[in-house]
Amino acid sequence: MSGFEYETVARFAQQGGLIYFAAIFVAGCVYALWPSNKEAFRRMAQLPLEDHEDDHVGP
């Protein structure tokens, strides 16, 4: 039998997953709040409010 017990592997997986998802969350927040992305997010926020007939697809 190997030196790894279930509890050891489970604890490692839980802590590793927590660190991984925390890093992804922080990276997403940094990207969203980066000053150079401000104007792009502002334009995207206004897209649903714009009414352009030439943008619609269909009959």
Buried (B, 14 or more C-beta within 10 A) or exposed (E): EEEEEEEEEEEEEEEEEEEEEEEEEEEEEEEEEEEEEEEEEEEEEEEEEEEEEEEEEEE
